[in-house]
Amino acid sequence: MTKLLITLKSEYDELIRETLKKKLETEEIAKQIHVMEKIDRRIGENKSSLEINLYDLKRQIEMKQIRLEEDLFKKDSMIHLVSILNEDILSLQKKLNTNELTLKKNNREFQKQKFKSIDIKEKMNQIHLKIEDQMNVYSS
């Protein structure tokens, strides 16, 4: 009977050790679960924050893309306007050159006419002087 009691006591002690061991393992697992839940909550919070940041970044990229497209349209419009202005400037330069040539031609013609006018005046003066001389000769 003593042997049986010793064996039972030994088994009882072994069961208590195993129970304590299982209890410690369970507590350790509970701590690990608690740590994992904390980590999971942090990850969830970080995920939400990152999703919000990602959404904000996507909106900023969209806005920058829209601004870039607007700037590109403005640039293309300006290039078109500059092209039109260049064509207008070339046209005006051609007209100016034509007008300058016409002005030079008219100035030359004016100078010719001026010389002719001076010649005519001189001839008229000569004729007038001859007439006066003749008048003076007849009157004397």
C-alpha positions in Angstrom: 0.0 0.0 0.0 2.8 2.4 0.7 4.1 1.7 -2.7 0.8 2.5 -4.2 0.6 5.7 -2.2 4.1 6.7 -3.2 3.3 5.9 -6.8 0.0 7.9 -6.6 1.8 10.7 -4.8 4.5 10.7 -7.5 1.9 10.7 -10.2 0.0 13.5 -8.4 3.2 15.5 -8.2 3.9 14.9 -11.8 0.3 16.0 -12.7 0.7 19.1 -10.6 4.1 19.9 -12.3 2.5 19.3 -15.7 -0.5 21.4 -14.8 1.8 24.2 -13.6 3.9 23.8 -16.7 0.7 24.0 -18.9 -0.5 27.0 -16.8 2.8 28.7 -17.4 2.7 27.9 -21.1 -0.9 29.1 -21.2 0.1 32.4 -19.5 3.0 32.8 -21.9 0.7 32.1 -24.8 -1.8 34.6 -23.4 1.0 37.2 -23.1 2.1 36.5 -26.6 -1.6 36.8 -27.8 -1.8 40.1 -25.9 1.4 41.4 -27.5 0.2 40.1 -30.9 -3.1 41.9 -30.5 -1.3 45.1 -29.6 0.9 44.7 -32.6 -2.2 44.0 -34.7 -3.9 47.1 -33.4 -0.8 49.2 -34.1 -0.6 47.7 -37.6 -4.3 48.5 -38.1 -3.8 52.1 -37.0 -0.7 52.4 -39.1 -2.6 50.8 -42.1 -5.4 53.4 -41.7 -3.0 56.2 -41.4 -1.0 54.9 -44.4 -4.3 54.5 -46.4 -5.2 58.1 -45.6 -1.7 59.3 -46.5 -1.9 57.3 -49.7 -5.3 58.8 -50.6 -3.9 62.3 -49.9 -0.8 61.6 -52.0 -2.9 60.3 -54.9 -5.1 63.5 -54.7 -1.9 65.7 -54.7 -0.6 63.7 -57.7 -3.9 64.2 -59.5 -3.9 67.9 -58.8 -0.3 68.3 -60.0 -1.2 66.3 -63.1 -4.1 68.7 -63.8 -1.8 71.7 -63.2 0.8 70.3 -65.5 -1.8 69.7 -68.2 -3.1 73.3 -67.8 0.5 74.6 -67.9 1.1 72.5 -71.1 -2.1 73.9 -72.7 -1.0 77.4 -71.8 2.4 76.8 -73.2 1.0 75.4 -76.4 -1.4 78.4 -76.6 1.5 80.8 -76.1 3.6 79.0 -78.7 0.7 79.3 -81.2 0.3 83.0 -80.4 4.0 83.6 -80.8 3.9 81.9 -84.1 0.9 84.0 -85.2 2.8 87.2 -84.0 5.9 86.1 -85.9 3.9 85.7 -89.0 2.3 89.2 -88.5 5.7 90.7 -87.8 7.1 89.2 -91.1 4.1 90.5 -93.0 4.5 94.0 -91.5 8.2 93.9 -92.3 7.4 93.1 -95.9 4.9 95.9 -96.0 7.4 98.2 -94.4 10.1 97.3 -96.9 7.7 97.8 -99.7 6.7 101.2 -98.3 10.3 102.2 -97.8 11.1 101.3 -101.4 8.0 103.3 -102.6 9.1 106.2 -100.4 12.6 106.1 -101.9 11.2 106.0 -105.4 8.8 108.9 -104.7 11.6 110.9 -103.1 13.7 110.4 -106.3 10.8 111.4 -108.4 10.2 114.4 -106.2 13.8 115.4 -106.5 13.6 115.1 -110.3 10.4 117.2 -110.3 12.1 119.7 -108.0 15.0 120.1 -110.4 12.6 120.4 -113.3 10.7 123.0 -111.4 14.0 124.9 -110.7 14.9 124.6 -114.4 11.5 125.9 -115.5 11.8 128.8 -113.0 15.3 129.7 -114.3 14.0 129.6 -117.9 11.1 131.7 -116.9 13.4 134.2 -115.3 15.6 134.2 -118.4 12.6 134.8 -120.5 11.3 137.5 -118.2 14.7 139.1 -118.3 14.8 139.0 -122.1 11.3 140.4 -122.2 12.4 143.2 -119.9 15.5 143.9 -121.9 13.5 144.0 -125.1 11.0 146.3 -123.4 13.8 148.5 -122.3 15.3 148.5 -125.8 11.9 149.5 -127.3 11.3 152.0 -124.7 14.5 153.8 -125.1 
